[in-house]
């Protein structure tokens, strides 16, 4: 099973320069490789392979001698990333690969092998860079795969080490109606489950919005390229980083709790891109971060042998009475509670939706995808 361990790095000034040089070189090779692929296809209607690009890198180093000071395996890692980008484009329709910019908020490069981790001295050895002070907060065991070093726009360095513990994924645990939970995601409350529990939305962006607007106004009055403008951009980046960290911390804790307490989790597929077109709700939808939470649920279920049951997005989960099945076609978005005219049951809109999501998901014909195998 593959797992990644991320640590904070504290390089000295000389190491920072070398890391920046590696990042710039890998970005240069990626853009050069993309240009080679585009040009080759225009001329021959054929694609040039990653291995052919790697051979050309040796020739390129003769004219661009500054590339010789960079770890050659990291340069080859850039062509591998490019190859993966084209694979996603053709297979998953993720969009044609774009040229990388040094203005991207996160810059990174890969170290495929020959790096070393010393837990006793809290240091990591990176080829061509040396031993870098690192906060190795968690120990790992297993075969070390590719390491990725990143630099954020706030000037922080991290290393993510991919580990193969050589253990198979755990078998999926059997589940039934009692061990399955339905989850309805929302804006007023982050989620409501089929047991009637509601989790408040932390709204990290909304709480920092007034401060963000004030700092953005200051930035807009500063001269382009000035040192004060650069300082102000850093201040804004720190605020955005804090918002992201608060959101990630909340989602990690909540997703771990849900996965540990249930054998199967029923969720509804959401058209988030379509929802973001609603300019009245786009900011709130972006702030809540549903996509990141669902992704965390899915991979944690894989880790612990649990199952995610994903329901189609067009199921009328809010409009159907979970007691008798009556369809309330007159229910509007602002109706948060309603009473079934057929059986007289009073419903909280979100709790009723969560119960229906669970019931619909347990009925296999309504599923669009299942992460894991069902065990009813």
C-alpha positions in Angstrom: 0.0 0.0 0.0 1.3 3.4 -1.0 1.2 6.3 1.5 2.8 9.7 1.5 4.5 11.4 4.5 4.9 15.1 4.4 7.4 17.0 6.5 8.5 20.7 6.9 12.1 21.5 5.8 14.4 24.2 7.0 17.2 24.7 4.4 19.9 27.3 4.9 20.5 30.1 2.4 22.9 28.1 0.2 20.5 25.1 0.1 17.6 27.4 -0.7 19.5 28.6 -3.8 20.2 25.1 -4.9 16.5 24.1 -4.4 15.4 27.1 -6.4 17.9 26.1 -9.1 16.5 22.6 -9.2 12.9 23.9 -9.4 13.8 26.3 -12.2 15.7 23.5 -14.1 12.8 21.0 -13.8 10.3 23.7 -14.9 12.6 24.5 -17.9 12.8 20.8 -18.9 9.1 20.4 -18.6 8.3 23.3 -20.8 11.1 22.3 -23.2 9.7 18.7 -23.4 6.1 20.1 -24.0 7.4 22.2 -26.8 9.3 19.2 -28.3 6.1 17.1 -28.2 4.0 19.8 -29.8 6.6 20.5 -32.6 7.1 16.8 -33.3 3.4 16.2 -33.7 3.0 19.2 -36.0 5.8 18.0 -38.2 5.3 14.2 -38.2 1.9 13.6 -36.7 3.7 11.4 -34.2 4.4 11.7 -30.5 7.9 11.7 -29.0 8.3 9.4 -26.1 9.7 10.2 -22.6 12.7 8.1 -23.2 13.6 9.9 -26.4 13.3 13.2 -24.5 15.6 11.9 -21.8 18.3 11.1 -24.4 17.9 14.7 -25.8 18.4 16.1 -22.3 22.1 14.9 -22.5 22.6 16.8 -25.7 20.8 19.8 -24.2 23.2 19.9 -21.3 26.1 20.7 -23.7 24.5 24.0 -24.7 22.8 24.7 -21.4 25.7 24.0 -19.0 23.8 25.3 -16.0 21.7 22.1 -16.1 24.8 20.0 -15.2 24.6 21.3 -11.7 21.2 19.8 -11.2 20.4 16.2 -10.3 19.9 14.4 -13.6 17.2 12.1 -12.1 15.1 15.1 -11.1 15.3 16.4 -14.7 14.1 13.0 -15.9 11.3 13.2 -13.3 10.1 16.4 -15.1 9.6 14.4 -18.4 7.8 11.7 -16.4 5.4 14.4 -15.1 4.9 15.6 -18.6 4.1 12.1 -19.8 1.6 11.6 -17.0 0.0 14.9 -17.9 -0.6 13.7 -21.5 -1.9 10.4 -20.1 -4.5 12.3 -18.0 -5.4 14.4 -21.1 -6.1 11.4 -23.3 -7.6 9.0 -20.8 -9.4 11.3 -18.3 -10.0 14.4 -20.5 -8.3 16.6 -17.9 -7.2 19.3 -20.4 -4.2 19.7 -22.6 -0.9 20.2 -20.6 0.1 23.8 -20.1 3.5 25.4 -19.8 4.6 25.9 -16.2 5.2 29.4 -14.9 7.6 30.6 -12.2 4.6 32.6 -10.9 2.7 29.5 -9.8 2.0 29.6 -6.1 3.6 26.2 -5.4 6.8 25.2 -7.1 8.2 21.6 -6.9 10.6 19.0 -8.2 10.9 15.3 -7.8 13.8 13.2 -6.4 13.2 9.6 -7.7 15.9 7.9 -5.6 19.2 8.2 -3.8 17.8 10.5 -1.1 18.3 9.5 2.6 16.2 10.0 5.7 17.9 10.2 9.2 15.3 10.2 12.0 18.0 10.5 14.7 19.4 13.8 13.4 16.1 15.1 11.8 17.8 15.6 8.4 17.1 14.5 4.9 19.9 14.1 2.3 19.0 15.4 -1.2 21.5 14.7 -4.1 23.3 17.9 -5.2 21.9 19.7 -2.2 23.1 17.9 0.9 21.7 17.2 4.3 18.7 19.5 4.9 17.2 20.1 8.4 13.7 18.6 8.5 11.1 18.2 11.1 10.6 14.4 10.9 7.5 14.3 13.1 6.4 10.8 12.1 8.4 7.7 11.4 7.7 5.3 8.6 8.7 1.8 7.5 8.8 0.5 4.0 10.3 1.0 0.6 11.0 4.6 -0.2 9.7 5.7 -3.6 9.8 9.2 -5.1 10.2 12.2 -2.9 8.8 15.6 -3.9 10.2 18.9 -2.6 7.9 21.9 -2.7 8.2 25.6 -2.0 5.1 27.6 -1.2 4.5 31.2 -2.1 4.9 32.0 1.6 8.5 30.8 1.5 8.0 27.4 3.3 9.6 24.2 2.2 8.2 20.7 2.5 9.2 17.2 1.4 6.6 14.5 0.6 8.0 11.0 0.7 6.0 8.2 -1.0 6.3 4.9 0.9 5.4 1.4 -0.1 4.9 -0.7 3.0 4.5 -3.7 0.7 1.2 -4.6 2.4 -2.0 -5.2 0.4 -5.0 -3.0 0.9 -7.3 -4.4 3.6 -10.3 -6.4 2.6 -13.5 -4.5 2.6 -15.6 -5.0 5.7 -19.1 -6.2 5.4 -21.8 -3.6 6.0 -25.6 -3.5 6.4 -28.2 -0.9 7.1 -27.1 -0.5 10.8 -23.4 0.1 9.9 -24.1 2.4 7.0 -24.4 6.2 7.4 -25.9 8.6 4.9 -24.4 12.1 4.5 -26.0 15.2 3.1 -23.5 18.0 2.4 -24.7 21.6 2.7 -23.8 25.2 3.3 -25.6 26.2 6.5 -24.3 23.0 8.1 -21.2 21.4 6.6 -22.9 18.0 6.7 -26.0 16.3 8.2 -26.0 12.5 8.7 -28.8 10.0 8.7 -28.6 9.7 12.5 -29.7 13.3 12.9 -26.2 14.8 13.7 -25.3 18.2 12.2 -21.8 19.5 11.8 -21.4 23.3 11.7 -19.6 24.9 8.7 -16.3 26.5 9.9 -16.4 29.1 7.1 -12.6 29.9 7.2 -12.8 32.2 4.2 -15.8 34.2 5.5 -14.1 34.8 8.8 -11.0 36.3 7.1 -12.9 38.0 4.3 -12.9 41.5 5.9 -9.1 41.3 6.6 -8.5 40.0 3.0 -10.4 42.9 1.5 -8.4 45.4 3.5 -5.1 43.9 2.6 -6.1 43.6 -1.1 -6.9 47.3 -1.1 -3.5 48.1 0.3 -1.9 45.9 -2.4 -3.8 47.7 -5.2 -2.3 51.1 -4.2 1.3 49.9 -4.3 3.7 50.3 -7.2 4.3 47.2 -9.3 7.7 45.6 -8.7 8.3 47.6 -5.4 9.6 45.8 -2.3 6.6 47.0 -0.3 4.3 45.4 -2.9 6.2 42.1 -2.6 5.9 42.3 1.2 2.2 42.9 0.9 1.8 39.9 -1.5 3.5 37.7 1.1 1.1 39.0 3.8 -1.9 38.1 1.6 -0.4 34.6 0.8 0.0 33.9 4.5 -3.7 34.7 5.1 -4.7 32.4 2.3 -2.4 29.7 3.6 -4.0 30.0 7.0 -7.5 29.6 5.5 -6.4 26.5 3.6 -4.8 25.0 6.6 -7.9 25.5 8.8 -10.1 23.9 6.1 -7.8 21.0 5.6 -7.4 20.4 9.4 -11.2 20.4 9.9 -11.8 18.0 6.9 -9.1 15.6 8.0 -10.4 15.3 11.5 -14.1 15.0 10.5 -13.4 12.5 7.7 -11.2 10.3 10.0 -14.0 10.3 12.6 -16.7 9.3 10.1 -14.5 6.5 8.5 -13.6 5.0 11.8 -17.1 4.9 13.2 -18.9 3.4 10.1 -18.4 0.5 7.7 -20.0 2.2 4.7 -20.6 5.9 3.9 -23.3 6.9 1.4 -22.8 10.3 -0.3 -24.5 12.1 -3.2 -22.5 13.0 -6.3 -22.4 16.8 -6.6 -22.0 18.9 -9.7 -19.7 21.4 -8.0 -18.6 23.1 -11.2 -22.2 23.7 -12.2 -23.0 25.1 -8.7 -20.1 27.5 -8.9 -21.8 29.2 -11.8 -24.3 30.6 -9.3 -22.7 33.9 -8.5 -24.9 34.3 -5.3 -23.5 31.0 -3.8 -20.1 30.6 -5.5 -18.0 32.1 -2.7 -19.8 30.0 0.0 -19.4 26.8 -2.1 -15.7 27.5 -2.7 -15.3 28.2 1.0 -16.9 24.9 2.2 -14.6 22.7 0.0 -16.8 19.7 -0.7 -14.6 18.2 -3.3 -11.6 18.0 -0.9 -13.7 16.4 1.8 -15.1 13.7 -0.5 -11.6 12.9 -1.8 -10.4 12.5 1.8 -13.3 10.2 2.6 -12.6 8.0 -0.4 -8.9 7.4 0.1 -9.3 6.9 3.9 -12.0 4.3 3.2 -9.4 2.5 1.0 -6.8 2.6 3.8 -9.2 1.1 6.5 -11.2 -1.3 4.4 -14.4 0.7 4.4 -16.8 1.4 1.5 -18.1 4.6 -0.1 -21.4 4.4 -1.8 -21.9 7.2 -4.3 -25.4 8.2 -5.4 -26.4 9.8 -8.6 -26.8 13.6 -8.5 -30.3 13.6 -9.8 -32.0 11.5 -7.1 -34.7 13.7 -5.3 -33.3 13.0 -1.8 -34.8 16.2 -0.3 -38.3 15.9 -1.8 -39.1 12.3 -0.9 -40.6 11.4 2.5 -38.2 9.0 4.1 -41.1 7.4 6.0 -43.7 6.7 3.3 -42.0 7.7 0.0 -44.3 10.6 -0.9 -42.8 12.9 -3.5 -43.2 16.6 -2.5 -42.7 18.3 -5.9 -43.5 21.8 -4.4 -40.5 21.8 -2.1 -38.3 24.9 -2.6 -34.7 25.6 -1.6 -35.8 28.0 1.1 -38.1 25.4 2.7 -35.9 23.9 5.5 -38.7 21.9 7.1 -41.9 20.4 5.8 -44.6 18.0 6.8 -45.6 15.0 4.6 -49.3 15.4 3.6 -49.6 11.6 3.2 -48.3 10.3 6.5 -48.1 13.5 8.6 -44.4 13.1 9.4 -42.6 16.3 10.1 -39.2 16.5 8.3 -36.0 18.5 8.8 -35.0 18.9 5.1 -31.3 17.9 5.6 -31.9 15.0 8.0 -34.6 13.6 5.6 -32.2 14.0 2.7 -29.4 12.1 4.6 -31.8 9.3 5.4 -32.9 9.0 1.8 -29.3 9.1 0.5 -28.6 6.1 2.8 -31.7 4.2 1.6 -31.1 5.0 -2.1 -27.4 3.9 -1.8 -28.3 0.6 -0.2 -30.5 -0.1 -3.1 -27.8 -1.1 -5.6 -29.6 0.1 -8.7 -29.2 3.7 -7.7 -25.4 3.6 -7.3 -23.2 5.3 -9.9 -19.9 4.1 -8.3 -18.7 2.2 -5.3 -15.2 2.7 -3.8 -14.8 -0.9 -2.6 -17.1 -3.9 -2.9 -20.5 -4.1 -1.3 -21.0 -6.5 1.5 -24.6 -6.5 2.3 
